[in-house]
Structures are given as C-alpha cells and as structure tokens.
Amino acid sequence: MKERKKTRIKWKELAALQLIVFVYSLISMLSKCVSMEIRKYGFFSGQVLLGLTGFFLALAVYAFFWQKILKKVELSVAYANKAAGLLWTLVWSAFFFGEQVTFKNVAGLLVICAGVLMVTDNE
C-alpha cells in the first residue's frame, strides 16, 4: 500500500479555514434568528423574507469558499477544524441569545479544540 505524504498546513490556509468556519457559525445563528422571526411575524413577513434571503446568500458564499479550501487542505484537517465552529456557537448562544454557558460546555469545548490541534499539527 502506498502511503500518502502528509503536508503541513500553512497559516494562511488555516486562517482561511477558520474564517469559513466563522461564517458557517454565523449562518447557524442567522437560521435561529429567522426561526424566531417566523414564530413572531409568520412566514411571509418582510423580516422573515429578508432574513431567509440573507441566510441563503451567506450559505452560498460559505459553500463556494468551502469548496475552494478543500482543494488546498486535506479533508481530515478541514473537517476537524469545522468542529471549531462549536466555539463560535457557544459565543453566539451566550451573547446574542442569553443562554447559560456551563463548566461542562467549556470543558467539552477544550477537549474538542485539543483534538483539532492534534489533527491539524501533523508533523
């Protein structure tokens, strides 16, 4: 069996990957905001239609750049870094939605981040 040579990820690629993950977390937050607006105003209100338009545009931008980064970064590294989106989700849930952040949330997030670092740092 032929072994595949691992290449070390460049900082520029890692930054781009994290930016894409950040955008994806914004999409998740936007979807929650839109669902709250649907409950409040109904599906065909101006706020909901504007929110859905923004949601689908952001999703299209994310999908385009996700495909671009997959050409440069190993798939295992890209998907491991996607888990870092949980950090942003925790931040959004605390600051924008007033949800409680517990010690278990933070401990779990640290374990996930340690795993991401182990996969990303492939000397």
PEJOFEN-V117632 format. One record per helix or strand of 2 or more residues. SS is the DSSP state (H for helix, E for strand). FROM is the first residue (numbers start at 1). LEN is the number of residues. If there is no record, write none. Layout:
ss;from;len
SS;FROM;LEN
SS;FROM;LEN
//
This chain:
ss;from;len
H;11;31
H;46;25
H;75;8
H;85;11
H;103;18
//
